[in-house]
């Protein structure tokens, strides 16, 4: 999720368009050094997410509203 990567300042997995997303996914799956680099950055920065209770609350509110919106849309249209 973009907000999590941005909060940690780890933008290696953020794509601007679909093809770039596929490129990143392939690189993560096929290049152990890149995958390890991303993993190391995330592990070094994850405290910025998990130890910031205000951020955790904001993410919980966002997730709840996103799920509610999706359910409401599904109820109205019968499709996601």
PDB file with SEQRES, HELIX, SHEET and CRYST1 records, atoms N, CA, C and O in Angstrom:
SEQRES   1 A   80  UNK UNK UNK UNK UNK UNK UNK UNK UNK UNK UNK UNK UNK          
SEQRES   2 A   80  UNK UNK UNK UNK UNK UNK UNK UNK UNK UNK UNK UNK UNK          
SEQRES   3 A   80  UNK UNK UNK UNK UNK UNK UNK UNK UNK UNK UNK UNK UNK          
SEQRES   4 A   80  UNK UNK UNK UNK UNK UNK UNK UNK UNK UNK UNK UNK UNK          
SEQRES   5 A   80  UNK UNK UNK UNK UNK UNK UNK UNK UNK UNK UNK UNK UNK          
SEQRES   6 A   80  UNK UNK UNK UNK UNK UNK UNK UNK UNK UNK UNK UNK UNK          
SEQRES   7 A   80  UNK UNK                                                      
HELIX    1 AA1 UNK A    2  UNK A    8  1                                   7    
HELIX    2 AA2 UNK A   18  UNK A   30  1                                  13    
HELIX    3 AA3 UNK A   32  UNK A   45  1                                  14    
HELIX    4 AA4 UNK A   47  UNK A   50  1                                   4    
HELIX    5 AA5 UNK A   53  UNK A   77  1                                  25    
CRYST1    1.000    1.000    1.000  90.00  90.00  90.00 P 1           1          
ATOM      1  N   UNK A   1       0.833  -1.158   0.000  1.00  0.00           N  
ATOM      2  CA  UNK A   1       0.000   0.000   0.000  1.00  0.00           C  
ATOM      3  C   UNK A   1       0.895   1.244   0.000  1.00  0.00           C  
ATOM      4  O   UNK A   1       1.860   1.353   0.756  1.00  0.00           O  
ATOM      5  N   UNK A   2       0.531   2.158  -0.869  1.00  0.00           N  
ATOM      6  CA  UNK A   2       1.334   3.359  -1.090  1.00  0.00           C  
ATOM      7  C   UNK A   2       1.603   4.122   0.201  1.00  0.00           C  
ATOM      8  O   UNK A   2       2.733   4.545   0.441  1.00  0.00           O  
ATOM      9  N   UNK A   3       0.587   4.302   1.028  1.00  0.00           N  
ATOM     10  CA  UNK A   3       0.755   5.089   2.258  1.00  0.00           C  
ATOM     11  C   UNK A   3       1.788   4.466   3.188  1.00  0.00           C  
ATOM     12  O   UNK A   3       2.549   5.181   3.840  1.00  0.00           O  
ATOM     13  N   UNK A   4       1.820   3.147   3.252  1.00  0.00           N  
ATOM     14  CA  UNK A   4       2.799   2.476   4.110  1.00  0.00           C  
ATOM     15  C   UNK A   4       4.210   2.649   3.569  1.00  0.00           C  
ATOM     16  O   UNK A   4       5.130   2.980   4.317  1.00  0.00           O  
ATOM     17  N   UNK A   5       4.381   2.426   2.274  1.00  0.00           N  
ATOM     18  CA  UNK A   5       5.700   2.609   1.676  1.00  0.00           C  
ATOM     19  C   UNK A   5       6.164   4.054   1.820  1.00  0.00           C  
ATOM     20  O   UNK A   5       7.331   4.309   2.119  1.00  0.00           O  
ATOM     21  N   UNK A   6       5.246   5.000   1.607  1.00  0.00           N  
ATOM     22  CA  UNK A   6       5.601   6.420   1.718  1.00  0.00           C  
ATOM     23  C   UNK A   6       5.992   6.766   3.146  1.00  0.00           C  
ATOM     24  O   UNK A   6       6.965   7.489   3.363  1.00  0.00           O  
ATOM     25  N   UNK A   7       5.252   6.261   4.118  1.00  0.00           N  
ATOM     26  CA  UNK A   7       5.545   6.515   5.530  1.00  0.00           C  
ATOM     27  C   UNK A   7       6.933   6.005   5.883  1.00  0.00           C  
ATOM     28  O   UNK A   7       7.645   6.637   6.663  1.00  0.00           O  
ATOM     29  N   UNK A   8       7.331   4.853   5.309  1.00  0.00           N  
ATOM     30  CA  UNK A   8       8.646   4.271   5.580  1.00  0.00           C  
ATOM     31  C   UNK A   8       9.732   4.831   4.666  1.00  0.00           C  
ATOM     32  O   UNK A   8      10.916   4.556   4.861  1.00  0.00           O  
ATOM     33  N   UNK A   9       9.329   5.614   3.674  1.00  0.00           N  
ATOM     34  CA  UNK A   9      10.254   6.128   2.660  1.00  0.00           C  
ATOM     35  C   UNK A   9      10.969   4.982   1.937  1.00  0.00           C  
ATOM     36  O   UNK A   9      12.176   5.029   1.696  1.00  0.00           O  
ATOM     37  N   UNK A  10      10.188   3.956   1.601  1.00  0.00           N  
ATOM     38  CA  UNK A  10      10.669   2.810   0.829  1.00  0.00           C  
ATOM     39  C   UNK A  10       9.793   2.749  -0.422  1.00  0.00           C  
ATOM     40  O   UNK A  10       8.719   2.147  -0.411  1.00  0.00           O  
ATOM     41  N   UNK A  11      10.256   3.367  -1.476  1.00  0.00           N  
ATOM     42  CA  UNK A  11       9.431   3.512  -2.674  1.00  0.00           C  
ATOM     43  C   UNK A  11       9.798   2.510  -3.775  1.00  0.00           C  
ATOM     44  O   UNK A  11       9.303   2.623  -4.896  1.00  0.00           O  
ATOM     45  N   UNK A  12      10.642   1.553  -3.476  1.00  0.00           N  
ATOM     46  CA  UNK A  12      11.113   0.572  -4.455  1.00  0.00           C  
ATOM     47  C   UNK A  12       9.989  -0.244  -5.094  1.00  0.00           C  
ATOM     48  O   UNK A  12      10.118  -0.695  -6.232  1.00  0.00           O  
ATOM     49  N   UNK A  13       8.897  -0.432  -4.369  1.00  0.00           N  
ATOM     50  CA  UNK A  13       7.807  -1.280  -4.855  1.00  0.00           C  
ATOM     51  C   UNK A  13       6.603  -0.478  -5.342  1.00  0.00           C  
ATOM     52  O   UNK A  13       5.545  -1.048  -5.611  1.00  0.00           O  
ATOM     53  N   UNK A  14       6.756   0.821  -5.455  1.00  0.00           N  
ATOM     54  CA  UNK A  14       5.653   1.675  -5.893  1.00  0.00           C  
ATOM     55  C   UNK A  14       5.726   1.844  -7.406  1.00  0.00           C  
ATOM     56  O   UNK A  14       6.762   2.229  -7.947  1.00  0.00           O  
ATOM     57  N   UNK A  15       4.633   1.558  -8.072  1.00  0.00           N  
ATOM     58  CA  UNK A  15       4.567   1.658  -9.531  1.00  0.00           C  
ATOM     59  C   UNK A  15       3.625   2.786  -9.929  1.00  0.00           C  
ATOM     60  O   UNK A  15       2.639   3.061  -9.246  1.00  0.00           O  
ATOM     61  N   UNK A  16       3.944   3.425 -11.031  1.00  0.00           N  
ATOM     62  CA  UNK A  16       3.101   4.505 -11.548  1.00  0.00           C  
ATOM     63  C   UNK A  16       2.088   4.008 -12.568  1.00  0.00           C  
ATOM     64  O   UNK A  16       1.105   4.691 -12.856  1.00  0.00           O  
ATOM     65  N   UNK A  17       2.324   2.830 -13.110  1.00  0.00           N  
ATOM     66  CA  UNK A  17       1.430   2.277 -14.117  1.00  0.00           C  
ATOM     67  C   UNK A  17       1.530   0.755 -14.075  1.00  0.00           C  
ATOM     68  O   UNK A  17       2.467   0.200 -13.500  1.00  0.00           O  
ATOM     69  N   UNK A  18       0.562   0.093 -14.686  1.00  0.00           N  
ATOM     70  CA  UNK A  18       0.445  -1.361 -14.598  1.00  0.00           C  
ATOM     71  C   UNK A  18       1.710  -2.092 -15.033  1.00  0.00           C  
ATOM     72  O   UNK A  18       2.166  -3.006 -14.346  1.00  0.00           O  
ATOM     73  N   UNK A  19       2.272  -1.700 -16.155  1.00  0.00           N  
ATOM     74  CA  UNK A  19       3.462  -2.405 -16.669  1.00  0.00           C  
ATOM     75  C   UNK A  19       4.631  -2.297 -15.688  1.00  0.00           C  
ATOM     76  O   UNK A  19       5.399  -3.244 -15.521  1.00  0.00           O  
ATOM     77  N   UNK A  20       4.757  -1.150 -15.050  1.00  0.00           N  
ATOM     78  CA  UNK A  20       5.825  -0.980 -14.058  1.00  0.00           C  
ATOM     79  C   UNK A  20       5.574  -1.882 -12.851  1.00  0.00           C  
ATOM     80  O   UNK A  20       6.515  -2.431 -12.278  1.00  0.00           O  
ATOM     81  N   UNK A  21       4.313  -2.036 -12.467  1.00  0.00           N  
ATOM     82  CA  UNK A  21       3.955  -2.938 -11.372  1.00  0.00           C  
ATOM     83  C   UNK A  21       4.415  -4.361 -11.698  1.00  0.00           C  
ATOM     84  O   UNK A  21       4.990  -5.048 -10.854  1.00  0.00           O  
ATOM     85  N   UNK A  22       4.156  -4.786 -12.920  1.00  0.00           N  
ATOM     86  CA  UNK A  22       4.563  -6.124 -13.354  1.00  0.00           C  
ATOM     87  C   UNK A  22       6.088  -6.239 -13.327  1.00  0.00           C  
ATOM     88  O   UNK A  22       6.624  -7.251 -12.874  1.00  0.00           O  
ATOM     89  N   UNK A  23       6.782  -5.222 -13.803  1.00  0.00           N  
ATOM     90  CA  UNK A  23       8.252  -5.225 -13.795  1.00  0.00           C  
ATOM     91  C   UNK A  23       8.796  -5.362 -12.371  1.00  0.00           C  
ATOM     92  O   UNK A  23       9.723  -6.134 -12.126  1.00  0.00           O  
ATOM     93  N   UNK A  24       8.223  -4.620 -11.450  1.00  0.00           N  
ATOM     94  CA  UNK A  24       8.670  -4.682 -10.052  1.00  0.00           C  
ATOM     95  C   UNK A  24       8.405  -6.068  -9.471  1.00  0.00           C  
ATOM     96  O   UNK A  24       9.256  -6.633  -8.785  1.00  0.00           O  
ATOM     97  N   UNK A  25       7.226  -6.609  -9.747  1.00  0.00           N  
ATOM     98  CA  UNK A  25       6.880  -7.941  -9.239  1.00  0.00           C  
ATOM     99  C   UNK A  25       7.839  -8.989  -9.777  1.00  0.00           C  
ATOM    100  O   UNK A  25       8.298  -9.856  -9.032  1.00  0.00           O  
ATOM    101  N   UNK A  26       8.142  -8.916 -11.057  1.00  0.00           N  
ATOM    102  CA  UNK A  26       9.082  -9.864 -11.654  1.00  0.00           C  
ATOM    103  C   UNK A  26      10.479  -9.713 -11.058  1.00  0.00           C  
ATOM    104  O   UNK A  26      11.165 -10.701 -10.796  1.00  0.00           O  
ATOM    105  N   UNK A  27      10.887  -8.476 -10.851  1.00  0.00           N  
ATOM    106  CA  UNK A  27      12.209  -8.214 -10.275  1.00  0.00           C  
ATOM    107  C   UNK A  27      12.285  -8.758  -8.843  1.00  0.00           C  
ATOM    108  O   UNK A  27      13.291  -9.351  -8.455  1.00  0.00           O  
ATOM    109  N   UNK A  28      11.228  -8.556  -8.066  1.00  0.00           N  
ATOM    110  CA  UNK A  28      11.206  -9.090  -6.700  1.00  0.00           C  
ATOM    111  C   UNK A  28      11.268 -10.619  -6.706  1.00  0.00           C  
ATOM    112  O   UNK A  28      11.894 -11.229  -5.839  1.00  0.00           O  
ATOM    113  N   UNK A  29      10.619 -11.219  -7.684  1.00  0.00           N  
ATOM    114  CA  UNK A  29      10.591 -12.674  -7.758  1.00  0.00           C  
ATOM    115  C   UNK A  29      11.829 -13.309  -8.350  1.00  0.00           C  
ATOM    116  O   UNK A  29      12.110 -14.479  -8.089  1.00  0.00           O  
ATOM    117  N   UNK A  30      12.573 -12.558  -9.143  1.00  0.00           N  
ATOM    118  CA  UNK A  30      13.692 -13.176  -9.872  1.00  0.00           C  
ATOM    119  C   UNK A  30      15.076 -12.652  -9.493  1.00  0.00           C  
ATOM    120  O   UNK A  30      16.087 -13.224  -9.900  1.00  0.00           O  
ATOM    121  N   UNK A  31      15.129 -11.569  -8.719  1.00  0.00           N  
ATOM    122  CA  UNK A  31      16.429 -11.000  -8.345  1.00  0.00           C  
ATOM    123  C   UNK A  31      16.579 -10.993  -6.817  1.00  0.00           C  
ATOM    124  O   UNK A  31      16.117 -10.075  -6.139  1.00  0.00           O  
ATOM    125  N   UNK A  32      17.230 -12.029  -6.297  1.00  0.00           N  
ATOM    126  CA  UNK A  32      17.372 -12.132  -4.840  1.00  0.00           C  
ATOM    127  C   UNK A  32      18.028 -10.904  -4.195  1.00  0.00           C  
ATOM    128  O   UNK A  32      17.641 -10.519  -3.092  1.00  0.00           O  
ATOM    129  N   UNK A  33      18.997 -10.289  -4.849  1.00  0.00           N  
ATOM    130  CA  UNK A  33      19.668  -9.122  -4.259  1.00  0.00           C  
ATOM    131  C   UNK A  33      18.693  -7.953  -4.123  1.00  0.00           C  
ATOM    132  O   UNK A  33      18.701  -7.258  -3.107  1.00  0.00           O  
ATOM    133  N   UNK A  34      17.852  -7.731  -5.138  1.00  0.00           N  
ATOM    134  CA  UNK A  34      16.857  -6.662  -5.075  1.00  0.00           C  
ATOM    135  C   UNK A  34      15.841  -6.959  -3.979  1.00  0.00           C  
ATOM    136  O   UNK A  34      15.506  -6.085  -3.180  1.00  0.00           O  
ATOM    137  N   UNK A  35      15.351  -8.197  -3.946  1.00  0.00           N  
ATOM    138  CA  UNK A  35      14.376  -8.604  -2.939  1.00  0.00           C  
ATOM    139  C   UNK A  35      14.943  -8.409  -1.537  1.00  0.00           C  
ATOM    140  O   UNK A  35      14.246  -7.913  -0.652  1.00  0.00           O  
ATOM    141  N   UNK A  36      16.181  -8.788  -1.329  1.00  0.00           N  
ATOM    142  CA  UNK A  36      16.830  -8.643  -0.026  1.00  0.00           C  
ATOM    143  C   UNK A  36      17.004  -7.172   0.341  1.00  0.00           C  
ATOM    144  O   UNK A  36      16.838  -6.793   1.500  1.00  0.00           O  
ATOM    145  N   UNK A  37      17.334  -6.353  -0.641  1.00  0.00           N  
ATOM    146  CA  UNK A  37      17.483  -4.915  -0.411  1.00  0.00           C  
ATOM    147  C   UNK A  37      16.161  -4.293   0.051  1.00  0.00           C  
ATOM    148  O   UNK A  37      16.132  -3.515   1.004  1.00  0.00           O  
ATOM    149  N   UNK A  38      15.079  -4.643  -0.630  1.00  0.00           N  
ATOM    150  CA  UNK A  38      13.769  -4.121  -0.260  1.00  0.00           C  
ATOM    151  C   UNK A  38      13.386  -4.622   1.132  1.00  0.00           C  
ATOM    152  O   UNK A  38      12.899  -3.855   1.963  1.00  0.00           O  
ATOM    153  N   UNK A  39      13.606  -5.893   1.377  1.00  0.00           N  
ATOM    154  CA  UNK A  39      13.296  -6.482   2.684  1.00  0.00           C  
ATOM    155  C   UNK A  39      14.054  -5.762   3.791  1.00  0.00           C  
ATOM    156  O   UNK A  39      13.475  -5.440   4.829  1.00  0.00           O  
ATOM    157  N   UNK A  40      15.325  -5.510   3.584  1.00  0.00           N  
ATOM    158  CA  UNK A  40      16.156  -4.827   4.571  1.00  0.00           C  
ATOM    159  C   UNK A  40      15.635  -3.414   4.853  1.00  0.00           C  
ATOM    160  O   UNK A  40      15.570  -2.987   6.005  1.00  0.00           O  
ATOM    161  N   UNK A  41      15.268  -2.699   3.791  1.00  0.00           N  
ATOM    162  CA  UNK A  41      14.726  -1.345   3.970  1.00  0.00           C  
ATOM    163  C   UNK A  41      13.422  -1.364   4.763  1.00  0.00           C  
ATOM    164  O   UNK A  41      13.208  -0.532   5.645  1.00  0.00           O  
ATOM    165  N   UNK A  42      12.563  -2.311   4.441  1.00  0.00           N  
ATOM    166  CA  UNK A  42      11.276  -2.403   5.141  1.00  0.00           C  
ATOM    167  C   UNK A  42      11.490  -2.747   6.609  1.00  0.00           C  
ATOM    168  O   UNK A  42      10.878  -2.139   7.486  1.00  0.00           O  
ATOM    169  N   UNK A  43      12.351  -3.712   6.876  1.00  0.00           N  
ATOM    170  CA  UNK A  43      12.611  -4.098   8.265  1.00  0.00           C  
ATOM    171  C   UNK A  43      13.239  -2.952   9.061  1.00  0.00           C  
ATOM    172  O   UNK A  43      12.964  -2.796  10.251  1.00  0.00           O  
ATOM    173  N   UNK A  44      14.076  -2.160   8.410  1.00  0.00           N  
ATOM    174  CA  UNK A  44      14.728  -1.043   9.098  1.00  0.00           C  
ATOM    175  C   UNK A  44      13.766   0.109   9.371  1.00  0.00           C  
ATOM    176  O   UNK A  44      14.009   0.921  10.264  1.00  0.00           O  
ATOM    177  N   UNK A  45      12.685   0.183   8.617  1.00  0.00           N  
ATOM    178  CA  UNK A  45      11.781   1.331   8.716  1.00  0.00           C  
ATOM    179  C   UNK A  45      10.404   1.004   9.259  1.00  0.00           C  
ATOM    180  O   UNK A  45       9.614   1.919   9.489  1.00  0.00           O  
ATOM    181  N   UNK A  46      10.088  -0.255   9.473  1.00  0.00           N  
ATOM    182  CA  UNK A  46       8.716  -0.607   9.837  1.00  0.00           C  
ATOM    183  C   UNK A  46       8.279  -0.036  11.185  1.00  0.00           C  
ATOM    184  O   UNK A  46       7.082   0.049  11.459  1.00  0.00           O  
ATOM    185  N   UNK A  47       9.233   0.354  12.026  1.00  0.00           N  
ATOM    186  CA  UNK A  47       8.862   0.982  13.294  1.00  0.00           C  
ATOM    187  C   UNK A  47       8.101   2.296  13.061  1.00  0.00           C  
ATOM    188  O   UNK A  47       7.316   2.718  13.911  1.00  0.00           O  
ATOM    189  N   UNK A  48       8.333   2.938  11.917  1.00  0.00           N  
ATOM    190  CA  UNK A  48       7.634   4.187  11.599  1.00  0.00           C  
ATOM    191  C   UNK A  48       6.133   3.965  11.436  1.00  0.00           C  
ATOM    192  O   UNK A  48       5.337   4.892  11.584  1.00  0.00           O  
ATOM    193  N   UNK A  49       5.761   2.734  11.132  1.00  0.00           N  
ATOM    194  CA  UNK A  49       4.352   2.377  10.982  1.00  0.00           C  
ATOM    195  C   UNK A  49       3.802   1.826  12.291  1.00  0.00           C  
ATOM    196  O   UNK A  49       2.825   2.347  12.830  1.00  0.00           O  
ATOM    197  N   UNK A  50       4.427   0.778  12.795  1.00  0.00           N  
ATOM    198  CA  UNK A  50       3.863   0.022  13.906  1.00  0.00           C  
ATOM    199  C   UNK A  50       3.983   0.716  15.253  1.00  0.00           C  
ATOM    200  O   UNK A  50       3.230   0.399  16.174  1.00  0.00           O  
ATOM    201  N   UNK A  51       4.905   1.649  15.388  1.00  0.00           N  
ATOM    202  CA  UNK A  51       5.073   2.345  16.669  1.00  0.00           C  
ATOM    203  C   UNK A  51       4.411   3.717  16.682  1.00  0.00           C  
ATOM    204  O   UNK A  51       4.456   4.410  17.698  1.00  0.00           O  
ATOM    205  N   UNK A  52       3.806   4.116  15.589  1.00  0.00           N  
ATOM    206  CA  UNK A  52       3.107   5.393  15.490  1.00  0.00           C  
ATOM    207  C   UNK A  52       1.611   5.115  15.611  1.00  0.00           C  
ATOM    208  O   UNK A  52       0.940   4.834  14.618  1.00  0.00           O  
ATOM    209  N   UNK A  53       1.096   5.195  16.840  1.00  0.00           N  
ATOM    210  CA  UNK A  53      -0.290   4.801  17.085  1.00  0.00           C  
ATOM    211  C   UNK A  53      -1.286   5.699  16.346  1.00  0.00           C  
ATOM    212  O   UNK A  53      -2.359   5.227  15.969  1.00  0.00           O  
ATOM    213  N   UNK A  54      -0.973   6.949  16.132  1.00  0.00           N  
ATOM    214  CA  UNK A  54      -1.858   7.821  15.366  1.00  0.00           C  
ATOM    215  C   UNK A  54      -1.977   7.302  13.929  1.00  0.00           C  
ATOM    216  O   UNK A  54      -3.072   7.263  13.367  1.00  0.00           O  
ATOM    217  N   UNK A  55      -0.855   6.910  13.345  1.00  0.00           N  
ATOM    218  CA  UNK A  55      -0.860   6.353  11.991  1.00  0.00           C  
ATOM    219  C   UNK A  55      -1.659   5.053  11.952  1.00  0.00           C  
ATOM    220  O   UNK A  55      -2.436   4.825  11.024  1.00  0.00           O  
ATOM    221  N   UNK A  56      -1.469   4.205  12.955  1.00  0.00           N  
ATOM    222  CA  UNK A  56      -2.203   2.933  13.028  1.00  0.00           C  
ATOM    223  C   UNK A  56      -3.705   3.206  13.079  1.00  0.00           C  
ATOM    224  O   UNK A  56      -4.481   2.540  12.394  1.00  0.00           O  
ATOM    225  N   UNK A  57      -4.119   4.185  13.890  1.00  0.00           N  
ATOM    226  CA  UNK A  57      -5.545   4.523  13.978  1.00  0.00           C  
ATOM    227  C   UNK A  57      -6.064   5.057  12.638  1.00  0.00           C  
ATOM    228  O   UNK A  57      -7.153   4.690  12.197  1.00  0.00           O  
ATOM    229  N   UNK A  58      -5.274   5.928  11.995  1.00  0.00           N  
ATOM    230  CA  UNK A  58      -5.684   6.468  10.694  1.00  0.00           C  
ATOM    231  C   UNK A  58      -5.856   5.355   9.666  1.00  0.00           C  
ATOM    232  O   UNK A  58      -6.815   5.363   8.894  1.00  0.00           O  
ATOM    233  N   UNK A  59      -4.931   4.398   9.653  1.00  0.00           N  
ATOM    234  CA  UNK A  59      -5.028   3.285   8.707  1.00  0.00           C  
ATOM    235  C   UNK A  59      -6.247   2.423   9.014  1.00  0.00           C  
ATOM    236  O   UNK A  59      -6.912   1.942   8.097  1.00  0.00           O  
ATOM    237  N   UNK A  60      -6.546   2.223  10.298  1.00  0.00           N  
ATOM    238  CA  UNK A  60      -7.721   1.426  10.667  1.00  0.00           C  
ATOM    239  C   UNK A  60      -8.999   2.107  10.185  1.00  0.00           C  
ATOM    240  O   UNK A  60      -9.891   1.448   9.650  1.00  0.00           O  
ATOM    241  N   UNK A  61      -9.090   3.412  10.372  1.00  0.00           N  
ATOM    242  CA  UNK A  61     -10.259   4.159   9.907  1.00  0.00           C  
ATOM    243  C   UNK A  61     -10.380   4.056   8.390  1.00  0.00           C  
ATOM    244  O   UNK A  61     -11.466   3.826   7.858  1.00  0.00           O  
ATOM    245  N   UNK A  62      -9.250   4.228   7.700  1.00  0.00           N  
ATOM    246  CA  UNK A  62      -9.264   4.123   6.236  1.00  0.00           C  
ATOM    247  C   UNK A  62      -9.726   2.740   5.793  1.00  0.00           C  
ATOM    248  O   UNK A  62     -10.588   2.625   4.922  1.00  0.00           O  
ATOM    249  N   UNK A  63      -9.163   1.695   6.381  1.00  0.00           N  
ATOM    250  CA  UNK A  63      -9.525   0.329   5.987  1.00  0.00           C  
ATOM    251  C   UNK A  63     -11.008   0.065   6.231  1.00  0.00           C  
ATOM    252  O   UNK A  63     -11.685  -0.525   5.389  1.00  0.00           O  
ATOM    253  N   UNK A  64     -11.506   0.501   7.378  1.00  0.00           N  
ATOM    254  CA  UNK A  64     -12.928   0.301   7.674  1.00  0.00           C  
ATOM    255  C   UNK A  64     -13.805   1.023   6.655  1.00  0.00           C  
ATOM    256  O   UNK A  64     -14.805   0.470   6.198  1.00  0.00           O  
ATOM    257  N   UNK A  65     -13.442   2.241   6.300  1.00  0.00           N  
ATOM    258  CA  UNK A  65     -14.262   2.979   5.332  1.00  0.00           C  
ATOM    259  C   UNK A  65     -14.147   2.366   3.934  1.00  0.00           C  
ATOM    260  O   UNK A  65     -15.123   2.359   3.184  1.00  0.00           O  
ATOM    261  N   UNK A  66     -12.985   1.859   3.582  1.00  0.00           N  
ATOM    262  CA  UNK A  66     -12.813   1.224   2.273  1.00  0.00           C  
ATOM    263  C   UNK A  66     -13.647  -0.053   2.179  1.00  0.00           C  
ATOM    264  O   UNK A  66     -14.270  -0.317   1.150  1.00  0.00           O  
ATOM    265  N   UNK A  67     -13.658  -0.837   3.242  1.00  0.00           N  
ATOM    266  CA  UNK A  67     -14.456  -2.067   3.254  1.00  0.00           C  
ATOM    267  C   UNK A  67     -15.944  -1.716   3.189  1.00  0.00           C  
ATOM    268  O   UNK A  67     -16.695  -2.352   2.449  1.00  0.00           O  
ATOM    269  N   UNK A  68     -16.378  -0.711   3.954  1.00  0.00           N  
ATOM    270  CA  UNK A  68     -17.780  -0.299   3.922  1.00  0.00           C  
ATOM    271  C   UNK A  68     -18.176   0.176   2.532  1.00  0.00           C  
ATOM    272  O   UNK A  68     -19.247  -0.181   2.041  1.00  0.00           O  
ATOM    273  N   UNK A  69     -17.332   0.973   1.892  1.00  0.00           N  
ATOM    274  CA  UNK A  69     -17.633   1.468   0.545  1.00  0.00           C  
ATOM    275  C   UNK A  69     -17.743   0.312  -0.441  1.00  0.00           C  
ATOM    276  O   UNK A  69     -18.635   0.296  -1.289  1.00  0.00           O  
ATOM    277  N   UNK A  70     -16.834  -0.654  -0.329  1.00  0.00           N  
ATOM    278  CA  UNK A  70     -16.875  -1.810  -1.231  1.00  0.00           C  
ATOM    279  C   UNK A  70     -18.145  -2.631  -1.008  1.00  0.00           C  
ATOM    280  O   UNK A  70     -18.774  -3.082  -1.965  1.00  0.00           O  
ATOM    281  N   UNK A  71     -18.515  -2.821   0.248  1.00  0.00           N  
ATOM    282  CA  UNK A  71     -19.739  -3.579   0.547  1.00  0.00           C  
ATOM    283  C   UNK A  71     -20.972  -2.844   0.034  1.00  0.00           C  
ATOM    284  O   UNK A  71     -21.883  -3.454  -0.525  1.00  0.00           O  
ATOM    285  N   UNK A  72     -20.990  -1.519   0.231  1.00  0.00           N  
ATOM    286  CA  UNK A  72     -22.126  -0.736  -0.248  1.00  0.00           C  
ATOM    287  C   UNK A  72     -22.231  -0.829  -1.772  1.00  0.00           C  
ATOM    288  O   UNK A  72     -23.327  -0.980  -2.312  1.00  0.00           O  
ATOM    289  N   UNK A  73     -21.102  -0.740  -2.459  1.00  0.00           N  
ATOM    290  CA  UNK A  73     -21.083  -0.822  -3.917  1.00  0.00           C  
ATOM    291  C   UNK A  73     -21.564  -2.202  -4.359  1.00  0.00           C  
ATOM    292  O   UNK A  73     -22.331  -2.314  -5.316  1.00  0.00           O  
ATOM    293  N   UNK A  74     -21.128  -3.232  -3.682  1.00  0.00           N  
ATOM    294  CA  UNK A  74     -21.542  -4.599  -4.003  1.00  0.00           C  
ATOM    295  C   UNK A  74     -23.048  -4.769  -3.781  1.00  0.00           C  
ATOM    296  O   UNK A  74     -23.734  -5.398  -4.587  1.00  0.00           O  
ATOM    297  N   UNK A  75     -23.555  -4.203  -2.681  1.00  0.00           N  
ATOM    298  CA  UNK A  75     -24.987  -4.285  -2.404  1.00  0.00           C  
ATOM    299  C   UNK A  75     -25.817  -3.580  -3.481  1.00  0.00           C  
ATOM    300  O   UNK A  75     -26.886  -4.055  -3.863  1.00  0.00           O  
ATOM    301  N   UNK A  76     -25.310  -2.433  -3.969  1.00  0.00           N  
ATOM    302  CA  UNK A  76     -26.057  -1.662  -4.981  1.00  0.00           C  
ATOM    303  C   UNK A  76     -25.991  -2.290  -6.372  1.00  0.00           C  
ATOM    304  O   UNK A  76     -26.985  -2.316  -7.098  1.00  0.00           O  
ATOM    305  N   UNK A  77     -24.823  -2.791  -6.732  1.00  0.00           N  
ATOM    306  CA  UNK A  77     -24.629  -3.221  -8.116  1.00  0.00           C  
ATOM    307  C   UNK A  77     -24.513  -4.727  -8.289  1.00  0.00           C  
ATOM    308  O   UNK A  77     -24.727  -5.246  -9.384  1.00  0.00           O  
ATOM    309  N   UNK A  78     -24.180  -5.423  -7.226  1.00  0.00           N  
ATOM    310  CA  UNK A  78     -23.976  -6.854  -7.345  1.00  0.00           C  
ATOM    311  C   UNK A  78     -22.602  -7.209  -7.883  1.00  0.00           C  
ATOM    312  O   UNK A  78     -22.299  -8.381  -8.107  1.00  0.00           O  
ATOM    313  N   UNK A  79     -21.757  -6.180  -8.095  1.00  0.00           N  
ATOM    314  CA  UNK A  79     -20.382  -6.453  -8.544  1.00  0.00           C  
ATOM    315  C   UNK A  79     -19.445  -5.459  -7.880  1.00  0.00           C  
ATOM    316  O   UNK A  79     -19.860  -4.360  -7.513  1.00  0.00           O  
ATOM    317  N   UNK A  80     -18.174  -5.844  -7.722  1.00  0.00           N  
ATOM    318  CA  UNK A  80     -17.207  -4.964  -7.045  1.00  0.00           C  
ATOM    319  C   UNK A  80     -16.911  -3.724  -7.764  1.00  0.00           C  
ATOM    320  O   UNK A  80     -16.115  -2.912  -7.291  1.00  0.00           O  
TER     321      UNK A  80                                                      
END                                                                             
